[in-house]
Amino acid sequence: MKKTYLFFVALLTCVLFFTSCKKDEFVVTFNSNGGKGAPLTQIFTQKIAQPLMANSFTNKGHNFTGWNTKPDGTGAPYKDEETVKVSEHMVLYAQWTPVTGTFTVTFNPNGANAGEMEPQIFEAGVAQALAPNAFYFENYGFAGWNTSPDGKGKSYENEQVLSITADLTLYAQWEIITNTYYIIFDANGGEGTMELQKFIEGIEQKLAANTFTPADSISIFTGWNTKSNGSGIPYEDTAEIKIYENMRLFAQWEEEL
C-alpha cells in the first residue's frame, strides 16, 4: 500500500513538473542593417506560427524590401510581417534598395491672397534649392516653409537646398507685419533731455515718466500735450496709450501757487 502511494506521488510530481515547463522559445532579432533604429527582438514558441513584427526601421533615400538571414541578402528571405515558425534563434537583417525616380514639392499659400507657384520637380536624392517664395499676404511677412499649416512640422527656409525621396507639400508661414512708431518728448521751455520712446502700432504701453525740470523755481510739471500751448490732446504722466503714428509730446508747465 505504501509503495503504491509513493508511486502515485512520484507520478503526480512528474506530471506537474512537465506540464509546468514552457515549450522551447526562440528569439528573432531584427537588425536595421544600415538603417536607423536600435535592434528589436521578438519571442517565438517552437512549432507555433506567428507573424513577424512590422518593420519600424528607416533608411533615408532607401525603400524597405523585406528581411534576410544575411546582411547582403544571400540568405533566407522573409517578407514584412510574414507568418513563420521558428525552431532556433535567428537574426533578420533589413533589406534596402535605393529610391529612384522623381518627386514633387507642392507649395501651399496657406492663406496668402496673391501669387502663384508651380510644383517643383526633384530627382530622388539629388540636392537642389527650393524655388523662391512668390506668394503675397497683405500685412504679413513671409517666414519660411513648414510641412504643417500651423508651423508645428518640419521647417524649411526660403530657397533652402535639400534632397527628397518622397512627394512633399510645404505650407507658407506668415508673420504679421507690425509698424514701429516713436514719441519725441519736448521740454517745451523746461530743462533736461529724454530719450525717444518706441511703440508698436496698436499696442498699449505706459509713457515714460517725465524727467524734465522747470527752468525756474516757480513752475511745476502738469502733464503732456500734443501742442506746445496745451491746446492739443492732453496726456497725464505715465499714461497708458496706443499710437498709430510718430508723435511729439510737449511738457506742460504751470506756475505753482
PEPEVEN-V314320 format. One record per residue. N is the residue number from 1. RES is the residue in one letter. BURIAL is b if it has 24 or more other ideal C-beta (glycine too) atoms within 12 Angstrom, else e. D_FIRST is the distance of its C-alpha to the first C-alpha in Angstrom with 2 decimals. Layout:
N/RES/BURIAL/D_FIRST
N/RES/BURIAL/D_FIRST
This chain:
1/M/e/0.00
2/K/e/3.77
3/K/e/5.42
4/T/e/5.08
5/Y/e/6.24
6/L/e/8.69
7/F/e/9.85
8/F/e/10.84
9/V/e/12.45
10/A/e/14.32
11/L/e/15.37
12/L/e/16.64
13/T/e/18.49
14/C/e/20.18
15/V/e/21.22
16/L/e/22.67
17/F/e/24.40
18/F/e/26.11
19/T/e/27.13
20/S/e/28.65
21/C/e/30.75
22/K/e/34.30
23/K/e/35.76
24/D/e/38.41
25/E/e/41.56
26/F/b/45.03
27/V/e/48.26
28/V/b/51.63
29/T/b/54.52
30/F/b/57.90
31/N/b/60.98
32/S/b/64.44
33/N/b/66.07
34/G/e/69.40
35/G/b/69.09
36/K/e/68.66
37/G/e/65.27
38/A/e/62.34
39/P/e/59.44
40/L/e/56.77
41/T/e/53.13
42/Q/b/50.85
43/I/e/47.07
44/F/b/45.81
45/T/e/42.27
46/Q/e/41.77
47/K/e/42.59
48/I/e/43.58
49/A/e/47.31
50/Q/e/49.36
51/P/e/53.07
52/L/b/54.58
53/M/e/56.04
54/A/e/59.73
55/N/b/62.20
56/S/e/63.69
57/F/b/65.70
58/T/e/69.48
59/N/b/72.08
60/K/e/75.73
61/G/b/77.82
62/H/b/74.85
63/N/b/72.74
64/F/b/68.96
65/T/e/68.08
66/G/b/64.33
67/W/b/61.79
68/N/b/61.36
69/T/b/59.01
70/K/e/62.17
71/P/e/64.84
72/D/e/67.60
73/G/e/66.06
74/T/e/65.35
75/G/e/61.59
76/A/e/59.48
77/P/e/61.16
78/Y/b/59.57
79/K/e/61.28
80/D/b/61.15
81/E/e/58.08
82/E/e/56.96
83/T/e/53.42
84/V/b/51.45
85/K/e/48.03
86/V/b/47.52
87/S/e/45.27
88/E/e/46.72
89/H/e/48.69
90/M/b/52.26
91/V/b/55.71
92/L/b/58.12
93/Y/b/61.82
94/A/b/64.22
95/Q/b/67.01
96/W/b/70.55
97/T/e/73.86
98/P/e/77.20
99/V/b/78.71
100/T/e/81.96
101/G/e/84.66
102/T/e/86.64
103/F/b/85.70
104/T/e/87.70
105/V/b/88.37
106/T/b/89.47
107/F/b/91.48
108/N/b/91.09
109/P/b/93.97
110/N/b/91.62
111/G/e/94.33
112/A/b/97.39
113/N/e/100.46
114/A/e/102.30
115/G/e/101.85
116/E/e/99.91
117/M/b/97.66
118/E/e/96.60
119/P/e/93.06
120/Q/b/92.87
121/I/e/91.34
122/F/b/89.29
123/E/e/88.12
124/A/b/84.41
125/G/e/83.99
126/V/e/87.76
127/A/e/89.07
128/Q/e/92.10
129/A/e/93.70
130/L/b/93.21
131/A/b/96.36
132/P/e/98.37
133/N/b/97.94
134/A/e/100.54
135/F/b/99.40
136/Y/e/101.39
137/F/e/100.26
138/E/e/103.10
139/N/e/102.77
140/Y/e/99.71
141/G/e/99.35
142/F/b/97.04
143/A/e/94.12
144/G/b/92.26
145/W/b/89.56
146/N/b/85.95
147/T/b/83.18
148/S/e/82.72
149/P/e/85.54
150/D/e/84.64
151/G/e/84.77
152/K/e/81.09
153/G/e/80.39
154/K/e/81.61
155/S/e/85.25
156/Y/b/87.98
157/E/e/91.51
158/N/b/94.61
159/E/e/95.14
160/Q/e/91.97
161/V/e/91.05
162/L/b/87.57
163/S/e/85.61
164/I/b/83.34
165/T/b/80.77
166/A/e/80.53
167/D/e/82.95
168/L/b/83.84
169/T/b/85.52
170/L/b/87.39
171/Y/b/88.62
172/A/b/91.81
173/Q/b/91.39
174/W/b/94.20
175/E/e/95.40
176/I/e/98.00
177/I/e/101.31
178/T/e/102.49
179/N/e/106.13
180/T/e/107.05
181/Y/e/110.06
182/Y/e/111.75
183/I/b/113.62
184/I/b/116.66
185/F/b/117.54
186/D/b/121.29
187/A/b/122.64
188/N/b/125.63
189/G/e/127.94
190/G/b/125.26
191/E/e/124.11
192/G/e/121.01
193/T/e/118.77
194/M/b/115.59
195/E/e/113.44
196/L/e/112.90
197/Q/b/109.89
198/K/e/107.62
199/F/b/106.33
200/I/e/104.10
201/E/e/105.59
202/G/e/104.38
203/I/e/102.11
204/E/e/103.00
205/Q/e/103.47
206/K/e/105.52
207/L/b/108.98
208/A/b/109.33
209/A/e/110.71
210/N/b/114.44
211/T/e/115.50
212/F/b/119.24
213/T/e/121.60
214/P/e/124.98
215/A/e/128.15
216/D/e/129.71
217/S/e/128.70
218/I/e/129.23
219/S/e/126.99
220/I/e/123.32
221/F/b/120.84
222/T/e/120.10
223/G/b/117.97
224/W/b/118.36
225/N/b/120.32
226/T/b/120.73
227/K/e/124.51
228/S/e/126.29
229/N/e/128.40
230/G/e/125.40
231/S/e/126.26
232/G/e/123.11
233/I/e/119.44
234/P/e/118.45
235/Y/b/115.14
236/E/e/113.93
237/D/b/112.78
238/T/e/109.15
239/A/e/109.07
240/E/e/106.23
241/I/b/107.78
242/K/e/107.18
243/I/b/109.76
244/Y/e/110.50
245/E/e/113.32
246/N/e/114.73
247/M/b/116.43
248/R/b/118.88
249/L/b/118.63
250/F/b/121.57
251/A/b/121.19
252/Q/b/123.06
253/W/b/125.08
254/E/e/126.79
255/E/e/128.95
256/E/e/127.11
257/L/e/128.87
